[in-house]
């Protein structure tokens, strides 16, 4: 029987990621997506305030859903159309896997309690079903939602980084899972992890906004 490859995943930190970037909503679809994400941001800010590690645990659970849903739908679409997917499936599934590694990292850092674990289950059930049908009927809006969601993630991690730099959050040693995944120095700390995660979120932001542009181009052609 063939053994599964259980070696840890690895990823390079993208130090060239553009941090400050925003796509201004123009269409009705964009404005709906933007308003929805701002509503989520309001609830996150109200519930977690400056507990950034715990916020990351819950929000990364949500963030890991769109890539898997989008990858599934793109896979099925490629089968139906009997044509190549143009790299969308791998990109979206890689995004989902990356977000899951963010979650695993912050679980080690924040040590969520039983209530937060229950909240994660509830939020995932609701958001998965919502996003599944959103992607089915409005994939453009779905990708724009993720683009704006990632914009907010970059803002949140920048604020988290500022808290660490100011000394309001302890710059604890990075968990081993983060050191292995991002190939960080053995003496890496929380600050290094936040920088790596923020760069990932910036990449996801740009990719999903680019997917919207591709969808628009297809509709015009």
Secondary structure per residue as TSV (DSSP state, phi and psi in degrees):
chain	resnum	aa	ss	phi	psi
A	1	X	-	360.0	130.5
A	2	X	-	-71.0	133.9
A	3	X	-	-84.3	145.7
A	4	X	-	-73.2	147.2
A	5	X	-	-81.1	106.4
A	6	X	-	-104.2	16.3
A	7	X	-	-64.5	143.2
A	8	X	-	-63.8	144.9
A	9	X	-	-69.1	154.0
A	10	X	-	-131.7	151.7
A	11	X	-	-151.8	141.8
A	12	X	-	-87.5	141.2
A	13	X	-	-71.4	128.6
A	14	X	-	-88.2	93.1
A	15	X	T	-75.7	-8.0
A	16	X	T	-96.3	3.6
A	17	X	-	-61.3	136.5
A	18	X	-	-80.4	120.4
A	19	X	-	-84.4	-48.5
A	20	X	S	-86.7	103.4
A	21	X	-	-156.1	137.8
A	22	X	-	-148.4	132.9
A	23	X	-	-98.9	112.3
A	24	X	-	-67.2	130.8
A	25	X	-	-66.0	133.0
A	26	X	-	-120.5	-50.8
A	27	X	S	-81.7	170.9
A	28	X	H	-61.3	-41.3
A	29	X	H	-58.0	-45.0
A	30	X	H	-61.8	-43.7
A	31	X	H	-67.5	-36.6
A	32	X	H	-64.6	-45.8
A	33	X	H	-61.5	-43.9
A	34	X	H	-64.3	-44.0
A	35	X	H	-65.0	-39.3
A	36	X	H	-62.9	-45.5
A	37	X	H	-66.7	-38.7
A	38	X	H	-64.0	-34.4
A	39	X	H	-64.8	-44.1
A	40	X	H	-61.1	-39.9
A	41	X	H	-62.7	-39.4
A	42	X	H	-60.7	-46.5
A	43	X	H	-66.4	-38.2
A	44	X	H	-64.9	-43.9
A	45	X	H	-64.6	-39.1
A	46	X	H	-67.6	-42.7
A	47	X	H	-78.8	-43.3
A	48	X	H	-100.5	-22.7
A	49	X	T	50.8	-118.7
A	50	X	T	-99.6	16.5
A	51	X	-	-85.6	71.7
A	52	X	H	-65.7	-35.7
A	53	X	H	-63.2	-43.6
A	54	X	H	-70.9	-36.4
A	55	X	H	-59.6	-43.3
A	56	X	H	-62.0	-39.5
A	57	X	H	-59.2	-48.5
A	58	X	H	-71.0	-45.8
A	59	X	H	-71.3	-31.7
A	60	X	H	-69.5	-26.7
A	61	X	H	-63.2	-42.0
A	62	X	H	-68.3	-43.3
A	63	X	H	-64.4	-24.2
A	64	X	H	-80.1	-8.5
A	65	X	H	-78.6	-49.8
A	66	X	H	-55.9	-42.1
A	67	X	H	-61.9	-40.2
A	68	X	H	-69.2	-42.3
A	69	X	H	-64.9	-47.7
A	70	X	H	-62.8	-40.8
A	71	X	H	-61.9	-40.2
A	72	X	H	-62.5	-47.9
A	73	X	H	-67.1	-37.5
A	74	X	H	-67.6	-35.1
A	75	X	H	-62.8	-48.4
A	76	X	H	-65.0	-38.1
A	77	X	H	-64.3	-42.7
A	78	X	H	-62.6	-36.5
A	79	X	H	-67.9	-43.7
A	80	X	H	-64.6	-43.8
A	81	X	H	-81.1	-12.8
A	82	X	T	54.2	50.9
A	83	X	S	-149.4	165.6
A	84	X	-	-65.1	150.0
A	85	X	-	-89.5	-4.5
A	86	X	T	72.6	19.8
A	87	X	T	88.2	0.8
A	88	X	H	-65.4	-42.7
A	89	X	H	-60.2	-52.4
A	90	X	H	-62.1	-41.0
A	91	X	H	-61.8	-44.8
A	92	X	H	-70.3	-39.9
A	93	X	H	-69.4	-35.7
A	94	X	H	-63.0	-38.5
A	95	X	H	-61.7	-45.6
A	96	X	H	-61.6	-42.6
A	97	X	H	-65.4	-40.4
A	98	X	H	-62.7	-43.3
A	99	X	H	-65.6	-34.9
A	100	X	H	-64.6	-37.8
A	101	X	H	-67.9	-32.6
A	102	X	H	-59.4	-46.1
A	103	X	H	-60.1	-49.6
A	104	X	H	-58.8	-35.5
A	105	X	H	-66.7	-47.4
A	106	X	H	-76.9	-19.9
A	107	X	H	-62.6	-39.9
A	108	X	H	-66.5	-35.1
A	109	X	H	-79.6	-46.5
A	110	X	H	-93.0	-22.2
A	111	X	-	50.2	70.1
A	112	X	-	-60.2	145.4
A	113	X	-	-85.7	-179.3
A	114	X	H	-63.9	-35.9
A	115	X	H	-66.2	-43.3
A	116	X	H	-66.4	-35.1
A	117	X	H	-65.9	-39.1
A	118	X	H	-66.5	-39.3
A	119	X	H	-62.2	-39.3
A	120	X	H	-60.0	-44.6
A	121	X	H	-61.7	-46.2
A	122	X	H	-64.8	-45.8
A	123	X	H	-63.8	-41.9
A	124	X	H	-62.9	-43.5
A	125	X	H	-60.5	-44.2
A	126	X	H	-69.5	-49.6
A	127	X	H	-68.9	-36.9
A	128	X	H	-59.5	-49.1
A	129	X	H	-65.6	-39.8
A	130	X	H	-60.6	-49.8
A	131	X	H	-70.8	-33.2
A	132	X	H	-56.5	-49.1
A	133	X	H	-76.1	-31.1
A	134	X	H	-61.8	-44.4
A	135	X	H	-68.5	-32.9
A	136	X	H	-64.0	-45.4
A	137	X	H	-99.5	-23.0
A	138	X	-	-146.7	69.7
A	139	X	H	-60.4	-32.7
A	140	X	H	-61.4	-48.7
A	141	X	H	-62.8	-37.3
A	142	X	H	-61.4	-44.8
A	143	X	H	-68.6	-34.3
A	144	X	H	-67.8	-37.9
A	145	X	H	-56.8	-45.6
A	146	X	H	-66.0	-40.3
A	147	X	H	-57.4	-46.0
A	148	X	H	-72.1	-35.0
A	149	X	H	-60.2	-42.5
A	150	X	H	-71.0	-32.1
A	151	X	H	-58.5	-44.5
A	152	X	H	-67.5	-34.5
A	153	X	H	-63.2	-42.3
A	154	X	H	-61.0	-42.6
A	155	X	H	-62.1	-43.6
A	156	X	H	-64.8	-43.1
A	157	X	H	-71.0	-29.3
A	158	X	H	-65.8	-41.1
A	159	X	H	-66.4	-39.0
A	160	X	H	-61.2	-43.5
A	161	X	H	-61.6	-40.9
A	162	X	H	-63.8	-37.2
A	163	X	H	-63.4	-41.5
A	164	X	H	-66.8	-45.3
A	165	X	H	-64.1	-30.0
A	166	X	H	-83.7	-9.9
A	167	X	T	90.7	0.4
A	168	X	S	-75.4	-21.4
A	169	X	S	-121.5	135.8
A	170	X	-	-67.1	134.7
A	171	X	-	-86.4	72.9
A	172	X	-	-71.5	161.3
A	173	X	B	-60.3	144.1
A	174	X	-	-67.9	139.4
A	175	X	-	-64.5	153.5
A	176	X	H	-60.6	-33.2
A	177	X	H	-61.5	-35.3
A	178	X	H	-73.9	-40.7
A	179	X	H	-59.7	-43.7
A	180	X	H	-69.2	-43.4
A	181	X	H	-68.8	-48.5
A	182	X	H	-93.0	3.8
A	183	X	T	53.7	49.4
A	184	X	-	-80.9	161.3
A	185	X	-	-59.3	152.7
A	186	X	T	-60.1	-26.9
A	187	X	T	-99.2	22.5
A	188	X	-	-63.5	153.2
A	189	X	B	-125.6	-179.4
A	190	X	H	-53.9	-38.8
A	191	X	H	-57.0	-42.1
A	192	X	H	-65.5	-37.4
A	193	X	H	-66.3	-45.2
A	194	X	H	-60.6	-42.4
A	195	X	H	-61.2	-42.1
A	196	X	H	-65.7	-45.2
A	197	X	H	-65.3	-43.2
A	198	X	H	-60.1	-39.9
A	199	X	H	-64.3	-39.7
A	200	X	H	-61.1	-45.4
A	201	X	H	-64.0	-36.3
A	202	X	H	-64.3	-38.7
A	203	X	H	-63.3	-46.5
A	204	X	H	-62.0	-38.7
A	205	X	H	-56.7	-51.4
A	206	X	H	-67.3	-38.9
A	207	X	H	-64.7	-44.6
A	208	X	H	-71.2	-35.6
A	209	X	H	-65.5	-35.6
A	210	X	H	-67.0	-36.7
A	211	X	H	-60.7	-38.0
A	212	X	H	-62.0	-43.1
A	213	X	H	-61.3	-40.3
A	214	X	H	-64.7	-42.6
A	215	X	H	-60.9	-43.8
A	216	X	H	-61.4	-41.4
A	217	X	H	-64.1	-39.8
A	218	X	H	-63.7	-39.0
A	219	X	H	-70.3	-29.5
A	220	X	H	-82.1	-20.6
A	221	X	-	-84.4	360.0
